């Protein structure tokens, strides 16, 4: 009868451990392959290209209108419409803030802001400029910014949608102020205006505790 040796008893155990390791490896591989396949099929995150272009367009338009109102203000001052001149100064500052908002959001996404090229602007009488201002602000508040906000939402760009909505609220306020001045033939009371530095909303009373558009506190308002 052959003696029982340790080597003979360990051989089946080593074989069992080896087989167990191979089975585990095969099982792990079978799990990894479907996971990696699913990862490849995942849609890539696309850039909100249309909204980025819209931000560039909004920046250029706000820069142009801000400059336009600054020129209208000088004309009104020369024609002795001091109250209208101050209104234009306040709204010009509001438009500059809107341009700064668009530029800042573009830069935060790593997009270079296209330089603004000023064009030639003809400045008419005070009443003519008020009619033009009502028309421009009406276009922005009734059509332009509502459409830009919807597009930003469709492209899942919430920061841009919020920016466009805030600009829209400020522009609705501009329409109110310009329509009031136009309806009074340009004869309005000269006021101090308070411009929200966060969203550009124009406020006419120092009693207002916070911005109606974005809730920035009055301590931060810019007095015009």
HELIX and SHEET records of a PDB file:
HELIX    1   1 UNK A    6  UNK A   41  1                                  36    
HELIX    2   2 UNK A   49  UNK A   78  1                                  30    
HELIX    3   3 UNK A   82  UNK A  108  1                                  27    
HELIX    4   4 UNK A  126  UNK A  139  1                                  14    
HELIX    5   5 UNK A  140  UNK A  144  3                                   5    
HELIX    6   6 UNK A  145  UNK A  154  1                                  10    
HELIX    7   7 UNK A  158  UNK A  183  1                                  26    
HELIX    8   8 UNK A  218  UNK A  220  5                                   3    
SHEET    1   A 3 UNK A 202  UNK A 203  0                                        
SHEET    2   A 3 UNK A 194  UNK A 195 -1                                        
SHEET    3   A 3 UNK A 222  UNK A 223 -1                                        
END                                                                             
